[in-house]
Amino acid sequence: MTSNLDTPKKALLIGVNLNNGEDFEHSMAELASLTKACHYEPVGIITQNMPVVHTALYIGTGKVAEVKETAQLLEADLLIFDNALTPTQLRNLQDELSLPIFDRTYLILEIFKERARTGESKLQVELASLQYMLPRLVGMRTSLGRQGGASGSLSNKGAGEKKLELDRRHIEHRISELKKDLEQITKDRNTQRKKRQESSLPKVSLVGYTNAGKSTLMNAFLDSCGQTEEKKVLEQDMLFATLDTTVRKISFENNRSFLLADTVGFIDKLPHSLVKAFRSTLEEVKYADLLLEVIDYSDENYKEHMQVTSETLKELDAGHIPVLYIFNKADRVMDSSLLPKIIDNRIYMSAKNQIGLKELTETIQKLLFSSNIDCTMCIPYDSGNITSYLLETATVRSTTYQPEGVYLELNLRQQDYEKYKHYCIN
């Protein structure tokens, strides 16, 4: 990533439209956004329609000459391709074009690297970056000589080849260290998750395409239940503003509380290495009772974003969890007087302006607490801890103190009812 943000390097973008795919223009526009997020300046776009990519060069041989000529004309400093290049393609293109070459995967890794804040996310990004780099070392060191003696021993290898082998060993060793560190973090995360599961509070996860407004919605919930500023999450209009999963307790006056998790956003062609590295973080969604899929309704490609989210959730084994679709930023394309609008499991609203937040909260409560049970219990005075628990976690409609104990008229979760139903009275 360029260190001088005042004079960004010029980037020429290259894409291949396979079988006239309808989402190609969106993909190229998104590549431009990723390029800008990496502080490079897109100065031109070259595309090619092909049934399949060229095995050796990704683009056709004639198109390579056009890229070279255009790059010289536009004084481009680097070339960026709208897909993951194989190590062979990267090496061959660098030999032909003599310019730094990046692909979509590299850009996303660079953005993640810049956005990572916690120790865990930094380790995850480093692991994904090294796994991406390892098979591409040869292409990244084309400038070093590899000529050496005829012997196969390391001492007779060319300077570049020696460097490559040393780099490979160093990277493999570092990958091994990172995996061990992340395994320990995963164990700690699983312990924390187990404690949350034992709390019996329902769990809700925010999911969706990057920059759809998940963190904005999280903060709107925190505002509505009087949480302090310290509890809020980073909220910015940028790709991948949030990488770390944040879990907050959302509480309401009727004691109907739930745990809300904000997760990293998804994107088309999210590198597999990143999904794998962030799996322990992303898997938080697997344990949710309800998913809130936040969609930027003002984005003309929102349907494609929903498809990407659906596919990613399936990859995380979370495709079976009930989803409430939140069409956010609807005030940008709809008359605000028509909002909020609720149709089945879809709600059109604005998290930033808190339009529809009350209705969304009511809908969530209906979905999460529909299996709650009404009953009356008599809790003996020597079981005050149970009384305290029910007062804290259940909706208590009335409390009466009698000689034999505390009578509570309750609406409580089914698991709590099963646990304490022997206190029920007819």
VOGU-947224 format. One line per 3 residues: number of its first residue (from 1); for each residue x, y, z of C-alpha. Coordinates in nm, 2 decimals, always signed. Layout:
<tortis>
NUM	X:Y:Z  ...
</tortis>
This chain:
<tortis>
1	+0.00:+0.00:+0.00  +0.14:+0.34:-0.09  +0.29:+0.54:+0.19
4	+0.23:+0.88:+0.03  -0.14:+0.94:+0.04  -0.11:+1.29:-0.13
7	+0.02:+1.15:-0.45  -0.14:+0.81:-0.50  +0.00:+0.57:-0.76
10	-0.20:+0.53:-1.08  -0.37:+0.20:-1.14  -0.49:+0.05:-1.46
13	-0.78:-0.19:-1.40  -0.82:-0.51:-1.61  -1.12:-0.75:-1.61
16	-1.24:-1.05:-1.81  -1.62:-1.08:-1.87  -1.69:-1.45:-1.88
19	-1.99:-1.55:-2.08  -2.13:-1.20:-2.08  -2.20:-1.21:-1.70
22	-2.46:-0.96:-1.60  -2.28:-0.86:-1.28  -1.95:-0.78:-1.46
25	-2.00:-0.40:-1.46  -2.08:-0.42:-1.09  -1.77:-0.62:-1.02
28	-1.55:-0.37:-1.21  -1.70:-0.08:-1.02  -1.64:-0.26:-0.70
31	-1.28:-0.32:-0.80  -1.24:+0.06:-0.85  -1.37:+0.11:-0.49
34	-1.13:-0.15:-0.36  -0.85:+0.03:-0.55  -0.94:+0.36:-0.39
37	-0.96:+0.20:-0.05  -0.60:+0.10:-0.10  -0.51:+0.46:-0.18
40	-0.44:+0.40:-0.55  -0.60:+0.61:-0.82  -0.78:+0.42:-1.10
43	-0.69:+0.59:-1.43  -0.84:+0.35:-1.68  -1.02:+0.02:-1.73
46	-0.96:-0.25:-1.99  -1.20:-0.54:-2.03  -1.22:-0.84:-2.25
49	-1.51:-1.08:-2.33  -1.39:-1.45:-2.31  -1.56:-1.78:-2.25
52	-1.28:-1.89:-2.02  -0.97:-1.71:-1.89  -0.63:-1.76:-2.06
55	-0.45:-2.03:-1.87  -0.11:-1.87:-1.89  -0.19:-1.50:-1.91
58	-0.55:-1.46:-1.78  -0.62:-1.23:-2.07  -0.56:-1.30:-2.44
61	-0.22:-1.25:-2.59  -0.34:-0.96:-2.81  -0.50:-0.79:-2.51
64	-0.16:-0.81:-2.33  -0.02:-0.58:-2.59  -0.31:-0.34:-2.55
67	-0.26:-0.33:-2.17  +0.11:-0.25:-2.22  +0.04:+0.03:-2.46
70	-0.24:+0.18:-2.25  -0.04:+0.16:-1.93  +0.24:+0.36:-2.10
73	-0.01:+0.61:-2.24  -0.18:+0.67:-1.90  +0.16:+0.65:-1.72
76	+0.01:+0.38:-1.49  +0.23:+0.27:-1.20  +0.06:-0.07:-1.15
79	-0.20:-0.31:-1.30  -0.49:-0.45:-1.10  -0.69:-0.76:-1.22
82	-1.05:-0.82:-1.12  -0.99:-1.18:-1.00  -0.74:-1.40:-0.83
85	-0.44:-1.47:-1.05  -0.26:-1.80:-1.04  +0.11:-1.79:-0.96
88	+0.18:-1.89:-1.32  -0.04:-1.61:-1.46  +0.12:-1.36:-1.22
91	+0.48:-1.46:-1.32  +0.40:-1.46:-1.70  +0.22:-1.12:-1.69
94	+0.50:-0.96:-1.50  +0.75:-1.09:-1.76  +0.53:-0.95:-2.04
97	+0.43:-0.61:-1.88  +0.72:-0.52:-1.65  +0.49:-0.35:-1.40
100	+0.38:-0.44:-1.05  +0.07:-0.66:-1.08  -0.20:-0.70:-0.81
103	-0.53:-0.89:-0.81  -0.86:-0.85:-0.63  -0.75:-1.08:-0.35
106	-0.43:-0.88:-0.29  -0.64:-0.56:-0.26  -0.88:-0.71:-0.01
109	-0.59:-0.84:+0.20  -0.43:-0.50:+0.20  -0.76:-0.34:+0.32
112	-0.79:-0.60:+0.59  -0.43:-0.53:+0.69  -0.50:-0.16:+0.73
115	-0.83:-0.21:+0.91  -0.72:-0.47:+1.16  -0.72:-0.34:+1.52
118	-0.72:-0.62:+1.76  -0.44:-0.88:+1.81  -0.66:-1.15:+1.68
121	-0.76:-0.98:+1.36  -0.40:-0.88:+1.29  -0.29:-1.25:+1.33
124	-0.58:-1.36:+1.10  -0.49:-1.11:+0.83  -0.12:-1.20:+0.85
127	-0.19:-1.57:+0.81  -0.42:-1.51:+0.51  -0.15:-1.28:+0.35
130	+0.13:-1.53:+0.40  -0.08:-1.82:+0.26  -0.16:-1.60:-0.04
133	+0.21:-1.50:-0.09  +0.37:-1.84:-0.05  +0.28:-2.00:-0.39
136	+0.35:-1.66:-0.56  +0.71:-1.60:-0.44  +0.86:-1.68:-0.77
139	+0.65:-1.42:-0.95  +0.73:-1.16:-0.68  +1.10:-1.20:-0.73
142	+1.14:-1.19:-1.10  +1.40:-0.91:-1.07  +1.65:-1.14:-0.89
145	+1.89:-1.36:-1.08  +1.84:-1.74:-1.05  +2.14:-1.86:-1.24
148	+2.39:-2.06:-1.04  +2.61:-2.37:-1.05  +2.50:-2.70:-1.20
151	+2.48:-2.87:-0.86  +2.15:-2.90:-0.69  +2.29:-2.79:-0.35
154	+2.17:-2.46:-0.20  +2.52:-2.32:-0.19  +2.54:-2.33:-0.57
157	+2.20:-2.17:-0.64  +2.16:-1.83:-0.78  +2.11:-1.53:-0.54
160	+1.75:-1.50:-0.63  +1.69:-1.87:-0.59  +1.86:-1.88:-0.25
163	+1.65:-1.58:-0.14  +1.33:-1.76:-0.25  +1.41:-2.07:-0.06
166	+1.50:-1.88:+0.25  +1.18:-1.67:+0.22  +0.97:-1.99:+0.17
169	+1.12:-2.15:+0.48  +1.06:-1.83:+0.68  +0.70:-1.80:+0.56
172	+0.62:-2.16:+0.63  +0.76:-2.13:+0.98  +0.56:-1.81:+1.05
175	+0.24:-1.97:+0.92  +0.29:-2.26:+1.16  +0.34:-2.01:+1.45
178	+0.03:-1.81:+1.35  -0.19:-2.12:+1.33  -0.08:-2.22:+1.69
181	-0.15:-1.87:+1.82  -0.49:-1.86:+1.65  -0.58:-2.21:+1.78
184	-0.53:-2.08:+2.14  -0.74:-1.77:+2.06  -1.01:-2.00:+1.91
187	-1.01:-2.20:+2.24  -1.06:-1.88:+2.44  -1.33:-1.76:+2.20
190	-1.51:-2.10:+2.24  -1.49:-2.06:+2.62  -1.65:-1.72:+2.60
193	-1.91:-1.84:+2.36  -2.00:-2.13:+2.59  -2.05:-1.88:+2.88
196	-2.28:-1.68:+2.66  -2.48:-2.00:+2.57  -2.51:-2.08:+2.93
199	-2.67:-1.74:+3.00  -2.98:-1.86:+2.81  -3.01:-1.52:+2.64
202	-3.12:-1.54:+2.28  -2.84:-1.46:+2.03  -2.88:-1.24:+1.73
205	-2.61:-1.18:+1.46  -2.58:-0.89:+1.22  -2.47:-1.01:+0.88
208	-2.45:-0.86:+0.53  -2.24:-0.70:+0.26  -1.97:-0.47:+0.36
211	-2.07:-0.11:+0.42  -2.44:-0.19:+0.44  -2.48:-0.03:+0.78
214	-2.44:-0.32:+1.03  -2.24:-0.12:+1.28  -2.47:+0.18:+1.25
217	-2.76:-0.05:+1.34  -2.57:-0.19:+1.63  -2.50:+0.16:+1.77
220	-2.87:+0.26:+1.71  -2.97:-0.04:+1.93  -2.72:+0.06:+2.20
223	-2.85:+0.42:+2.19  -3.21:+0.29:+2.23  -3.12:+0.10:+2.55
226	-2.91:+0.38:+2.70  -2.56:+0.23:+2.66  -2.25:+0.44:+2.70
229	-2.04:+0.56:+2.41  -1.76:+0.32:+2.51  -1.99:+0.03:+2.42
232	-2.04:+0.15:+2.06  -1.85:+0.01:+1.76  -1.66:+0.19:+1.49
235	-1.91:+0.33:+1.24  -1.77:+0.47:+0.91  -1.87:+0.49:+0.55
238	-1.60:+0.26:+0.42  -1.54:-0.10:+0.30  -1.46:-0.33:+0.59
241	-1.47:-0.07:+0.87  -1.53:-0.35:+1.12  -1.32:-0.67:+1.12
244	-1.37:-0.79:+1.48  -1.68:-0.95:+1.61  -1.83:-0.74:+1.88
247	-2.10:-0.88:+2.11  -2.33:-0.65:+2.32  -2.63:-0.72:+2.54
250	-2.94:-0.53:+2.42  -3.18:-0.48:+2.71  -3.54:-0.35:+2.72
253	-3.77:-0.24:+3.00  -3.97:-0.57:+2.99  -3.65:-0.77:+3.07
256	-3.66:-0.91:+2.71  -3.29:-0.90:+2.64  -3.07:-1.06:+2.37
259	-2.71:-1.07:+2.27  -2.63:-0.89:+1.95  -2.31:-0.97:+1.75
262	-2.17:-0.75:+1.48  -1.95:-0.94:+1.23  -1.71:-0.86:+0.95
265	-1.89:-0.77:+0.62  -1.90:-1.00:+0.32  -1.80:-0.91:-0.04
268	-1.81:-1.08:-0.37  -1.51:-1.31:-0.43  -1.40:-1.28:-0.07
271	-1.07:-1.46:-0.07  -1.10:-1.82:+0.06  -0.79:-1.77:+0.27
274	-0.96:-1.48:+0.45  -1.28:-1.68:+0.51  -1.06:-1.96:+0.65
277	-0.84:-1.73:+0.86  -1.15:-1.55:+1.00  -1.36:-1.87:+1.04
280	-1.35:-1.87:+1.42  -1.47:-1.51:+1.41  -1.73:-1.55:+1.14
283	-1.86:-1.87:+1.30  -2.03:-1.66:+1.57  -2.32:-1.64:+1.32
286	-2.36:-2.02:+1.34  -2.47:-2.00:+1.70  -2.73:-1.73:+1.65
289	-3.11:-1.79:+1.70  -3.18:-1.51:+1.45  -2.98:-1.34:+1.17
292	-3.04:-0.97:+1.09  -2.93:-0.94:+0.73  -2.86:-0.57:+0.67
295	-2.89:-0.47:+0.30  -2.80:-0.13:+0.15  -3.13:-0.08:-0.03
298	-3.00:+0.24:-0.20  -2.73:+0.03:-0.38  -2.86:-0.07:-0.72
301	-2.68:-0.40:-0.68  -2.84:-0.50:-0.35  -2.98:-0.82:-0.49
304	-2.64:-0.94:-0.59  -2.52:-0.85:-0.24  -2.79:-1.06:-0.09
307	-2.69:-1.35:-0.31  -2.32:-1.32:-0.19  -2.44:-1.31:+0.17
310	-2.66:-1.61:+0.12  -2.37:-1.81:-0.03  -2.13:-1.70:+0.24
313	-2.37:-1.81:+0.52  -2.41:-2.15:+0.35  -2.03:-2.18:+0.35
316	-2.03:-2.11:+0.72  -2.30:-2.37:+0.79  -2.54:-2.09:+0.89
319	-2.78:-2.12:+0.60  -3.06:-2.28:+0.81  -3.09:-2.00:+1.07
322	-3.40:-1.77:+1.04  -3.33:-1.44:+0.88  -3.50:-1.10:+0.92
325	-3.41:-0.88:+0.61  -3.34:-0.52:+0.70  -3.34:-0.30:+0.39
328	-3.14:-0.02:+0.53  -3.09:+0.34:+0.39  -3.44:+0.31:+0.24
331	-3.49:+0.68:+0.30  -3.25:+0.75:+0.01  -3.48:+0.59:-0.24
334	-3.82:+0.60:-0.08  -4.04:+0.88:+0.06  -3.95:+0.89:+0.44
337	-4.32:+0.93:+0.51  -4.37:+0.58:+0.39  -4.12:+0.44:+0.63
340	-4.09:+0.21:+0.81  -4.25:-0.05:+0.58  -4.28:-0.41:+0.70
343	-4.37:-0.69:+0.46  -4.34:-1.04:+0.61  -3.98:-1.09:+0.72
346	-3.86:-0.77:+0.55  -3.84:-0.42:+0.70  -3.75:-0.10:+0.51
349	-3.59:+0.15:+0.74  -3.30:+0.39:+0.81  -3.06:+0.29:+1.09
352	-2.87:+0.62:+1.08  -3.19:+0.83:+1.13  -3.34:+0.56:+1.35
355	-3.65:+0.54:+1.13  -3.81:+0.20:+1.20  -3.59:+0.11:+1.49
358	-3.89:+0.08:+1.73  -4.08:-0.15:+1.48  -3.77:-0.35:+1.42
361	-3.72:-0.41:+1.79  -4.08:-0.52:+1.83  -4.04:-0.76:+1.54
364	-3.73:-0.91:+1.68  -3.89:-0.96:+2.02  -4.19:-1.13:+1.86
367	-3.95:-1.37:+1.67  -3.72:-1.44:+1.97  -3.98:-1.47:+2.24
370	-4.28:-1.62:+2.06  -4.23:-1.95:+2.24  -4.23:-1.78:+2.59
373	-4.47:-1.93:+2.84  -4.71:-1.75:+3.08  -4.73:-1.90:+3.43
376	-4.75:-1.82:+3.80  -4.48:-1.95:+4.03  -4.44:-1.96:+4.41
379	-4.07:-1.94:+4.50  -3.98:-2.02:+4.86  -3.80:-1.75:+5.06
382	-3.49:-1.98:+5.10  -3.45:-1.98:+4.72  -3.40:-1.61:+4.68
385	-3.14:-1.66:+4.41  -3.41:-1.80:+4.18  -3.64:-1.51:+4.26
388	-3.36:-1.27:+4.17  -3.28:-1.45:+3.85  -3.65:-1.45:+3.73
391	-3.69:-1.08:+3.82  -3.38:-1.01:+3.61  -3.45:-1.23:+3.31
394	-3.83:-1.28:+3.28  -4.12:-1.04:+3.22  -4.28:-1.01:+3.57
397	-4.64:-0.90:+3.55  -4.70:-0.90:+3.93  -4.52:-0.98:+4.25
400	-4.70:-1.09:+4.57  -4.54:-1.18:+4.90  -4.72:-1.45:+5.10
403	-4.61:-1.66:+5.41  -4.52:-1.96:+5.19  -4.31:-1.76:+4.94
406	-4.30:-1.50:+4.66  -4.58:-1.54:+4.40  -4.46:-1.43:+4.05
409	-4.69:-1.39:+3.75  -4.44:-1.44:+3.47  -4.38:-1.46:+3.10
412	-4.05:-1.65:+3.06  -3.84:-1.83:+2.82  -3.92:-2.20:+2.76
415	-3.58:-2.32:+2.88  -3.63:-2.13:+3.21  -3.98:-2.27:+3.24
418	-3.85:-2.63:+3.20  -3.59:-2.56:+3.47  -3.83:-2.41:+3.73
421	-4.17:-2.55:+3.63  -4.19:-2.75:+3.96  -4.25:-2.41:+4.13
424	-4.56:-2.35:+3.91  -4.90:-2.33:+4.08  -5.24:-2.41:+3.92
</tortis>
